[in-house]
């Protein structure tokens, strides 16, 4: 009976403790992580809102906006850094790999063509990802000249994005996606890649 009588009086204290724990957890998230999370959320909101002007300011990758309804960030992956020269080398290597893959596909026998075509798609996605990352550098900080020695930062953001509409079917579908962001020194985060977890090309270095 004593505990039952005190329960109503304890409710405000429990609510206060919960709020303190919640906001303390938010405060523990480093500012650079919050900035990347915010950039990811704003980009997906622009996709959902079909805001083409905003999308052009926030991304270099081409993504269909037709069925996107919104999304939320599940996890912000650790920060990675690399010089522009390394990104250029990765892009050149990916381009060469794509060309080789296309050549092998053309020469493949009927039994190997399907598997080889999958490799063509994979290498094409990888090349596009690096090219979009290169373009993201200037968009991140357009008022600055970037040299081969400039260090850029990248992050992978794991997201859940909701799709709905006639193309999707009668019910909305939530998909696990990997969004990749790049930031030049003193620049803003720019999206340069958005793929499902299965189709993500897993680029080295970025």
Secondary structure, DSSP 8 states (H G I E B T S, - for coil): -HHHHHHHHHHHHHHHHHHHHHHHHHHHS-HHHHHHHHHHHHHHHHHHTT-HHHHHHHBSS----SSEEEEEEEEE---EEEEHHHHHHHHHHHHHHHHHHHHHHHH--HHHHHHHHHHHHHHHHHHHHHHHHHHHHHHHSTTS---TT-EEEEEEEEEEEEEEETTTEEEEEEEEEEEEEEE-TT---EEEEEEETTT----S--
